[in-house]
Amino acid sequence: MRIKKSSWKFPYNNSSFYIFKNSIYTLDRNITLTSKFLDKLLRCYKGKVVGKLQITNQHLGHKLGEFFVTKVIGEKVAYRKRLKLLLKKQKNKFKNAKRKK
């Protein structure tokens, strides 16, 4: 989802960038990607991990936070899927044990 901003306002670019080897490191996810970031590697902090993003023409005009997801969606769903897989494995072991007898 793209956040709309008035066309007469300039894109928001905070100056809190850190140059880290060949990439740019930032903590801000609300930066608008402009042509000065084109073909550069951006590293953005997203909770526990630092994500990497190579900027292309398709990324320009969007916010940096759109490409770094920070929330774990469906944690309960993932837990249920794991339980289902474990149950399937146990059933398969039980079936294989019956066949061997």
N, C-alpha and C positions, 0 to 999 in steps of 0.2 A: 504494500500500500504506500503510495507516494504522498508525502505531506505537501500540501499546496502553500505557496508563499506568494505574496504580491509581486508582480513582475517588475515594478519600479524599484523594489528593494534589491540591494546587492546580496549575493550568496553569503551565507554565514561561514566564515573561516576564521577560527580562533588561531592565535599564533603559538599555541602550546604544542609544537611538534618537536620531536627529538630525532636526530639523525643517528641511526643505528646501523653501522656498516653500510650496506647498499640499500637500505630500506628506511622508511619514515615510520616512526613509532608515535602513537598518540593514545590518549585516554578518552578523548571526546568522540562520541558516536553521532553527534548532531551536526557534523561538518558537511557542507554541500560539496560534492566532488566537482571540481572545475578542471579546466585544461592544464593547469600547472601540475596536476597529479597524473596526467596521462602517461602511460607506459612506466609507471613506478610501482614499487612494491610497498604496500601499506601494511603495517602491523597495528592491530587495535586490541586493547585489553577488553575481554568479554567475560569477566567473572573470575574463573579459576585459570583460564587458558588465554594465551595471546594468539589471535587468529591472523592469518595472512591473506592478502587480497592483491592481485595484480590488476591495476586499473586499465580498462579498455574504453573504447568509444561508447559502448553500451552503458557503462557505469556513470558517465557524465550527467550532471543535473540531479542525481539522486543523493540521498543522505547516506553517510557512511554506515549508520546503524541498521540500514535495511539489509545489509549483507552479512551482519554478524548477529546471529540469534543468541540471546543470553538465557532465555527461559527454557526449562525442560518441560516440554508439553507431553502429557500423557504418561506420567510416571507410573500411575496405577495400571494403565493399560500394558505397559512394558512388563510390569511385575506379573500381571495375569498371564501374559504370553509365556513368560519364563516358567511359570507354574504348569501351564498346559504342556509345554515341551517336556518338562520333567515327568509329568504323568504319562505322556505318550511313550517315553523311553522305558519307564517302569512296566507299562503294559506290554511293550515289545519284548522285554526281557522275560516277563512271565510267560508269554506265548511261546518264545523260543525254548524255555525250560520245559514246558509241557510237551513240545514236539520231540525233544531229545529223549524223553522217557518212552 
